[in-house]
């Protein structure tokens, strides 16, 4: 009996997004923004490093890497889910940022956008109930 090994192969699938990397001009300002303003945990590097990694409070969350170099903006956006969009919007306003006002989207999320120190667009969202 001949056994065909190829018939048992599984289709390759992506399991999860491990990390996203942003190029940043000012590592100190970027680390301070993501750590101190957004409350992310610094996993590696820091204000004086050329490469840093941060993560949201959820240990299953993808890692955000910051790499020293020429910044590239208008590439797309990074979307964070937050517990309460309006509370997070108020938090950023109190920290001196001027994000657009929160709004409800036709696809079922409440969200707003703000730019990080290098002009990367960030979205803060929560599914509507």
C-alpha positions in Angstrom: 0.0 0.0 0.0 1.4 3.4 -1.0 0.9 6.2 1.4 0.7 9.8 0.0 2.4 12.1 2.5 1.2 15.2 0.7 -2.5 14.5 1.4 -2.0 15.1 5.1 -0.4 18.6 4.8 -2.3 21.3 6.5 -2.9 24.6 4.8 -0.5 27.2 6.3 -2.3 29.8 8.4 -1.3 32.9 10.3 -1.8 32.4 14.0 -1.5 35.9 15.3 0.3 39.2 14.7 3.5 39.1 16.8 4.6 42.7 16.5 4.4 45.9 14.6 7.5 48.1 14.1 7.4 51.9 13.7 10.5 53.9 12.7 10.9 56.9 15.0 13.1 60.0 14.9 13.2 60.6 18.7 13.3 57.4 20.7 13.0 59.3 24.0 9.8 61.1 23.0 8.3 58.0 21.5 9.0 55.8 24.5 7.7 58.4 26.9 4.5 58.7 24.8 3.7 55.0 24.5 4.8 54.2 28.1 3.8 57.4 30.1 0.8 58.6 28.1 -0.7 55.4 26.7 0.3 53.2 29.6 2.1 50.5 27.6 4.7 48.3 29.3 8.4 48.7 28.2 9.8 45.2 27.5 13.1 46.0 26.0 15.3 49.1 25.2 14.2 52.5 26.5 14.6 56.2 26.0 18.3 56.0 25.1 18.1 52.8 23.0 18.0 52.5 19.2 15.4 49.8 19.4 12.6 49.4 22.0 9.7 47.0 22.5 6.4 47.8 24.3 3.2 45.9 24.9 -0.3 46.7 26.1 -1.4 45.3 29.4 -2.7 42.1 27.8 0.2 39.6 27.6 -1.3 38.1 24.5 -1.2 41.5 22.7 1.1 42.1 19.8 4.4 43.9 20.6 5.0 47.5 19.4 8.6 47.9 18.3 10.2 51.3 17.9 13.2 51.5 15.7 15.5 54.6 15.5 15.6 56.0 12.0 13.8 58.2 9.5 10.1 58.4 10.4 7.6 57.2 7.8 4.1 58.6 8.3 0.8 58.2 6.4 1.4 54.4 6.0 -1.8 53.3 7.6 -2.9 53.2 11.2 -2.4 51.1 14.4 -5.7 50.3 16.2 -5.9 49.8 19.9 -9.0 48.5 21.7 -9.7 50.4 24.9 -12.2 49.8 27.7 -13.9 53.2 27.1 -13.2 55.3 24.1 -14.6 58.6 25.6 -12.6 58.1 28.8 -9.4 57.5 26.8 -10.1 60.6 24.6 -10.5 62.7 27.8 -7.2 61.2 29.1 -5.3 62.3 26.0 -6.9 65.8 26.1 -5.8 66.2 29.7 -2.3 65.2 28.6 -2.2 68.0 26.1 -3.1 66.2 22.9 -5.8 67.3 20.5 -7.4 64.1 19.1 -10.4 64.3 16.9 -13.7 63.7 18.7 -14.9 60.1 19.2 -17.6 58.9 16.8 -19.6 55.8 16.0 -18.7 54.0 12.8 -21.0 52.1 10.5 -18.9 48.9 11.0 -19.9 48.8 14.7 -17.1 50.5 16.7 -16.8 53.8 18.5 -13.4 55.3 17.8 -11.1 58.3 17.4 -7.7 59.0 15.9 -4.6 60.8 17.1 -1.0 61.1 15.8 2.0 59.9 17.8 5.2 62.1 18.1 6.3 60.8 14.6 3.0 61.3 12.9 1.9 57.6 13.0 -1.9 57.5 13.0 -3.3 55.7 16.0 -6.9 54.7 16.5 -8.5 54.0 19.8 -11.7 51.9 19.4 -14.3 49.7 21.2 -17.0 47.6 19.6 -20.5 49.2 20.1 -22.8 47.2 22.3 
